[in-house]
């Protein structure tokens, strides 16, 4: 399926960068913190959650004080700092971005902090390719909420929703993208988990260069 697009929203971890963040350890530490402060009830299986959904569940109780929230955010920040040190690009990313830059609006929506994202992207020499990077500080809620995607759309009001496509590896990327009305392309996604979560991507790529198969460039530079 070819799409004539003018903008792409990328996930970052394990889509553009080979992240070494221990998401399982992060999730478990966050859950332990929330349980210790009685901010969420016992869960039969935290595997059904991501760190972001655990945090949002706790926030939605309205029992989270600002002091506790600030303390909680130190947990993902610590894991991000450790996991993003020395992170390398996914194969083919550099060449793809070089080709697409100037032709499309290139953006990122990541649940990482913007500071952590910028550091990793600059270390790999690709920060300058992006027109806008949305970290969790710029979202009302993290993915799977569409908040970050809506932030991108508001940043570029001249581009309709139909002009965008998103790319990510996780089900939360697909859910957020669909909620924003943006078609989603998976990159090395877990097909069974995507299906279980109700995510129906346009495709599930095994190499990032395959993205060019699903977009149709019109030859006009992004304005």
Protein Blocks (a to p, Z undefined) as FASTA:
>chain_A
ZZddfbdcddfehplpccfbdfklmmmmmmmmmmmnopaccdfblklpcfklmmmmmmmn
opacfklmmmmmmmmmmmmmmmmgopacdehklmmmmmmgojaccddddfbdfklmmmmm
mmnopmmmpgbdcdfklpfbdcfbfklmmmmmmmmmmbcfklpccddfbfklmmmmmmno
pacddehiafklmmmnopacfbdcfbfklmmmmpccehiacZZ
